[in-house]
Amino acid sequence: KEFHKTEINEAIFLGFKQPEFEYNDKQSFIIATGKCIDFLNFTNDRLSRVPTSIIIAMAGIESGWGTSRFATEGNALFGVRTWDETVPQMKPRDLPNANFGVKKYETKCDSIRDMIRILNNHPAYEEFRNTRTKMLVTGQALDAKILIKTLKAYSTTKDYAERVNWIVDAIRKQEEKSSKIDINTKVDSKVVPK
């Protein structure tokens, strides 16, 4: 923990800071969300990190890829509810007198920070934390597909895990597709692409 704290302080000293969250379509939303998660995961200890693909998929589903009113007016990507009147919030349009509101945030990255905090602290996600810890302690990479299944308490939608998994798969396929580099060679070149 001390090494990680020193590492973060050095990075901040060198100018490492929360990235801007700019987007204008689904693809740029995915990229902006990913940059924020990478930043937050770096600033968190190893056992508190959440796979980027899970958060991107959840943010996409919950905010309509950043187009919902809560996302555009309140920087709320996950629709986190609060019953505390002292917390900045927005009321749902169809329930203006509700006894709860959706939390508002200074930035969209702050919304992601709060979601990671919730996953790391709320009793409903103990199975998520235990599964993640087992993976890390045994040297496994974090498996988003297994971890997603532990988020049963997050949504009342019965097929929520399947929806998140579908988006995780779609994002991975897009990343694989965009990471393939076409090498254009001259006719007389001795380098032949595989």
ZIDA-V746765 format. One record per backbone hydrogen bond with DSSP energy under -0.5 kcal/mol. CO is the residue of the C=O (numbers start at 1). NH is the residue of the N-H. Records with the same first field share a line. If there is no record, write none. Layout:
# ZIDA-V746765
CO: NH + NH
This chain:
# ZIDA-V746765
1: 5
2: 6
3: 7
4: 8
5: 9
6: 10
7: 11
8: 12
9: 13
10: 14
11: 16
12: 15
20: 22
25: 29
26: 30
27: 31
28: 32
29: 33
30: 34
31: 35
32: 36
33: 37
34: 38
35: 39
36: 40
37: 41
38: 42
39: 43
40: 44
45: 48
46: 49
51: 54 + 55
52: 56
53: 57
54: 58
55: 59
56: 60
57: 61
58: 62
59: 63
60: 64 + 65
61: 64
63: 67 + 68
64: 67
68: 72
69: 73 + 74
70: 74 + 76
71: 75
74: 105
75: 77
80: 103
82: 101
83: 85
84: 87
88: 104
90: 102
92: 95
93: 96
95: 98
101: 82 + 103
102: 90
107: 111
108: 112
109: 113
110: 114
111: 115
112: 116
113: 117
114: 118
115: 119
116: 120
117: 121
118: 121 + 122
122: 125
123: 126
125: 129
126: 130
127: 131
128: 132
129: 133
130: 134
131: 135
132: 136
133: 137
134: 138
135: 140
136: 139
142: 144
143: 147
144: 148
145: 149
147: 150
148: 151
151: 154 + 155
157: 160
159: 163
160: 164
161: 165
162: 166
163: 167
164: 168
165: 169
166: 170
167: 171
168: 172
169: 173
170: 174
171: 175
172: 176
173: 177
174: 178
175: 179
176: 180
177: 180
179: 181
180: 182
181: 183
182: 184
183: 185
186: 189
190: 192
191: 193
